[in-house]
Amino acid sequence: MAEHLTKTDFLEKIFDYENKKEWEYQGELPAVIDFYADWCGPCKMVAPIIEELSQEYEGKVNFFKIDTEAEQELSMAFGIQSIPSLLFIPKEGKPQMAAGALPKDTFKEVIDKELLG
């Protein structure tokens, strides 16, 4: 199941952007972060896909959700302008952002190629 992140969780588990200028991922596994809001229709379409993928990739990829309404500072730090926005974080290297409600096949393709490839 996708874990909801607060700013404190994010700084600890993903990246401490307050103290580090260069991206440095803190996690043990690659990750996908879903930036969403409760009022967002396309976000509601993505939510069950994220849950399915979190089960399919359990132990290989971590899935997180960030409520852009509750965590506005995190949204600004990543320049989130439209939701859903998804951040794909490989174990090594820079994360990649994708905006919009992606179909499940596209998620799997990106995860398999960019995060597990």
C-alpha positions in Angstrom: 0.0 0.0 0.0 1.2 3.5 -0.9 2.5 5.4 2.2 1.4 9.0 2.7 4.3 11.4 3.2 4.4 14.6 5.2 7.3 17.1 4.7 9.1 15.6 7.8 8.7 12.0 6.3 9.9 13.3 2.9 13.1 14.9 4.4 13.9 11.7 6.2 13.0 9.0 3.7 13.4 10.7 0.3 15.6 13.8 0.1 16.7 16.5 2.7 16.3 19.4 0.3 16.6 21.9 3.2 20.2 20.9 3.9 21.5 19.5 0.6 21.7 21.2 -2.7 22.5 18.2 -4.9 19.9 15.4 -5.2 20.7 12.5 -2.9 18.0 9.9 -2.5 17.8 8.4 1.0 15.7 5.3 0.2 16.8 1.7 -0.1 14.5 0.9 -3.0 13.5 2.9 -6.1 10.3 4.9 -5.5 7.3 6.5 -7.2 5.7 9.5 -5.6 2.1 10.5 -6.5 1.5 14.2 -5.9 -2.3 14.5 -5.7 -5.3 16.4 -4.2 -8.6 15.0 -2.9 -10.6 17.2 -5.2 -8.7 16.2 -8.4 -10.7 13.9 -10.7 -7.7 12.5 -12.7 -5.9 11.8 -9.3 -8.8 9.6 -8.3 -8.3 7.6 -11.5 -4.6 7.1 -10.7 -5.1 6.2 -7.0 -6.2 2.6 -7.6 -3.5 2.0 -10.2 -0.9 3.2 -7.6 -2.3 0.8 -5.1 -2.2 -2.2 -7.6 1.4 -1.3 -8.5 2.4 -1.1 -4.9 1.3 -4.7 -4.4 2.8 -5.9 -7.7 6.2 -4.3 -7.1 6.2 -5.0 -3.3 9.8 -5.4 -2.1 11.2 -3.9 -5.4 9.7 -0.3 -5.5 8.3 1.9 -2.8 5.2 3.9 -3.5 4.3 7.2 -1.8 1.5 9.8 -2.0 1.8 13.5 -1.2 -1.3 15.6 -0.7 -0.5 18.8 -2.4 -3.1 20.7 -0.4 -1.7 19.6 3.0 2.0 19.8 1.8 2.2 23.0 -0.2 5.8 23.6 0.6 6.8 20.1 -0.9 4.7 20.9 -4.0 6.5 24.2 -4.4 9.9 22.6 -3.9 9.3 20.3 -6.8 7.5 22.9 -9.0 4.3 21.0 -9.1 1.9 23.0 -11.3 -0.6 20.3 -12.4 -1.8 17.2 -10.7 -1.5 14.3 -10.7 2.2 14.6 -11.1 4.4 11.5 -10.5 8.0 11.5 -9.5 9.9 8.4 -10.5 13.0 8.0 -8.3 15.8 5.5 -9.3 18.1 4.2 -6.7 21.0 6.0 -8.4 20.7 9.1 -10.6 18.2 11.9 -11.0 14.4 11.5 -10.5 12.1 12.1 -13.4 8.7 13.9 -13.3 5.7 12.9 -15.3 2.4 14.9 -15.3 -1.1 13.6 -15.9 -3.1 10.5 -15.3 -0.9 7.8 -16.9 -2.4 4.4 -17.9 -1.1 1.4 -15.9 0.9 0.0 -18.8 2.8 3.3 -19.0 3.6 3.2 -15.3 4.9 -0.4 -15.6 7.0 0.5 -18.7 8.6 3.4 -16.9 9.1 1.4 -13.6 10.7 -1.6 -15.5 12.9 0.6 -17.7 13.9 3.5 -15.5 13.7 2.2 -12.0 14.5 -1.6 -12.3 16.2 -1.7 -15.7 
